């Protein structure tokens, strides 16, 4: 049995790290915005079936619904175990489809999980889709989510250079266990450095680095277009000195989409931002809960920027300047 852990411009012939040939233009694919800011894309499955898939960059594998699997007539194998970022283990089915196509990007022989999409969508999320598309499909193809015009743009080398020239680049890592991108998130604003002491102590601090404020806590969080809020593992409440019984924190014990109960604490962080950049947001709502990751950065953060580019072959995300 195969185990997976998740939490999610090519045109014609592909070369290098998923770019189109130099003389081909970047390609755009319109998407609709579903519930909780979900990105829903038109997808062609097995060269024959037109479908709608939700883009979930935090999932790590692609999903088709049982209804779509039946329509395609694919052979389904049981006993495929996956571990959601929110915890637990699910025993699901798996299949292989001949191809997936988005815009002019086509990938053949794709392994997919066969399950109802709602299995991986939070409560009140977008469930009226035929499947879920993850970075397992797009990891070799630089792409941009244009939130202003509701388009996914499959970049070529020229258009990607233009994005990098005008946007803010952020280092990202790919998780070892699955096709999921991680970024370093600063969870608190750095306090101003105190004034240096006079005399010999002040002179020596120039060489020892002493006297400065400590670096604020950080977490490597999954970039997840399939999630709306900022989620942080409940262990970080201690790091951030969040009082679970405080007046500004609301504790609940909801039931998730799979019928499992969990404890959650909703509050607000003074400031969060992507490390070593000016990409920060004040008074950021946050939900603490037990996770199999340090955190999840969702659409409430990402969609505040006009466009976000995923250049995973270069281990970068590129944020266009907020308007």
C-alpha positions, -999 to +999 in steps of 0.1 A: +000+000+000+012+034-008+012+062+018+010+099+010+011+129+033-007+161+023-023+193+047-012+209-021+040+272-191+038+244-213+024+247-247+027+218-272+060+201-268+077+207-234+114+213-228+135+220-197+115+227-165+081+227-181+085+258-204+069+262-237+090+266-268+105+301-269+082+312-298+050+302-280+031+326-258+020+321-223-015+305-221-043+317-198-072+295-185-102+313-170-113+300-136-144+305-115-143+314-079-162+290-058-171+289-021-145+301+003-124+316-026-119+282-042-102+283-076-122+260-100-106+252-134-119+235-166-100+202-171-101+176-198-097+141-185-084+112-207-088+134-239-126+128-238-143+142-207-147+179-198-147+184-161-142+210-133-115+205-108-107+226-077-071+237-076-056+227-042-019+233-039-018+219-004-031+184-012-001+167-029-020+144-052-049+146-078-084+134-070-113+123-092-148+116-080-163+081-080-189+093-106-161+105-129-142+072-124-173+053-134-178+075-165-142+069-175-145+032-169-111+030-151-101+001-129-101+011-092-078-004-065-088-002-028-067+002+003-048+034-006-040+053+026-036+091+028-029+114+058-047+148+057-027+177+071-055+181+096-047+147+111-059+111+109-056+085+081-081+078+053-084+045+035-094+053-001-093+040-036-068+047-063-068+045-101-048+055-132-061+077-160-045+081-194-041+119-192-051+152-176-051+185-196-053+221-184-051+247-211-022+235-233-005+215-206-011+178-209+003+151-187-002+114-195-006+084-172-017+100-140-022+082-107-053+096-089-071+091-057-108+081-062-129+099-035-156+124-032-140+159-034-157+169-002-134+145+016-106+171+012-127+203+013-134+220+046-169+226+060-190+248+037-163+246+010-167+242-028-179+206-034-196+209-068-165+197-087-155+165-104-121+163-089-091+181-074-059+193-092-027+195-071+009+204-076+015+168-086+003+179-120+017+215-121+050+212-102+071+213-134+051+240-150+055+276-137+020+292-134+004+323-121-029+327-103-042+361-115-068+369-089-077+403-105-088+387-138-097+352-125-072+334-147-046+308-144-016+317-166+008+290-178+040+309-181+067+307-208+103+317-201+098+353-213+066+359-193+082+344-162+112+367-165+087+397-166+070+384-134+103+381-116+114+416-127+084+433-112+073+411-083+086+401-049+103+367-048+099+343-019+118+311-013+097+280-012+105+244-005+088+212-017+078+188+010+096+155+010+065+134+013+043+150-013+040+177-040+033+205-015+051+239-014+062+254+019+072+290+027+086+306+059+061+327+077+070+353+103+044+350+131+052+382+150+067+416+141+103+420+152+107+444+181+129+474+175+165+470+186+173+487+219+197+516+220+233+505+221+252+511+253+279+537+254+316+532+259+334+499+254+302+478+256+287+496+227+319+493+206+321+456+212+285+450+203+294+459+167+315+428+166+295+404+189+260+413+176+248+416+212+221+440+222+197+434+193+161+421+197+156+384+192+143+372+159+105+367+159+092+331+157+087+316+123+070+285+108+073+267+075+037+266+063+020+249+034+008+271+006-028+259+002-052+273-024-077+248-011-080+264+023-093+299+031-079+308+066-045+308+081-041+276+102-014+270+127-006+239+147-018+243+182+017+237+196+026+272+183+001+288+208+028+282+235+055+297+213+034+328+206+022+329+242-015+328+232-038+324+261-063+298+251-088+311+277-082+348+268-110+372+260-098+375+224-097+338+217-127+316+209-125+279+216-148+255+197-151+218+191-165+214+156-169+183+134-150+183+101-163+172+067-154+136+075-173+135+108-143+138+131-144+162+160-115+184+168-106+214+191-099+248+175-090+282+189-098+312+167-080+345+173-059+372+157-022+378+153-009+413+153+012+408+121+022+379+099+045+381+069+066+361+046+102+360+059+128+384+045+102+404+025+078+433+029+048+409+023+030+412+056-006+416+068-018+432+100-044+419+123-044+385+106-072+361+117-058+327+126-072+293+137-050+271+159-057+233+157-037+201+157-020+197+123+005+174+107+024+205+096+034+237+113+007+256+094-013+263+063-013+296+044-046+299+026-065+321+002-073+348+028-036+357+025-028+348-011-058+365-028-050+399-013-023+402-039-033+407-076-013+377-087+008+349-072+033+329-094+044+294-085+078+288-100+085+255-083+114+244-106+133+275-093+119+270-057+102+304-057+069+321-054+065+356-069+039+380-055+028+409-076+026+443-058-006+448-039-027+476-054 
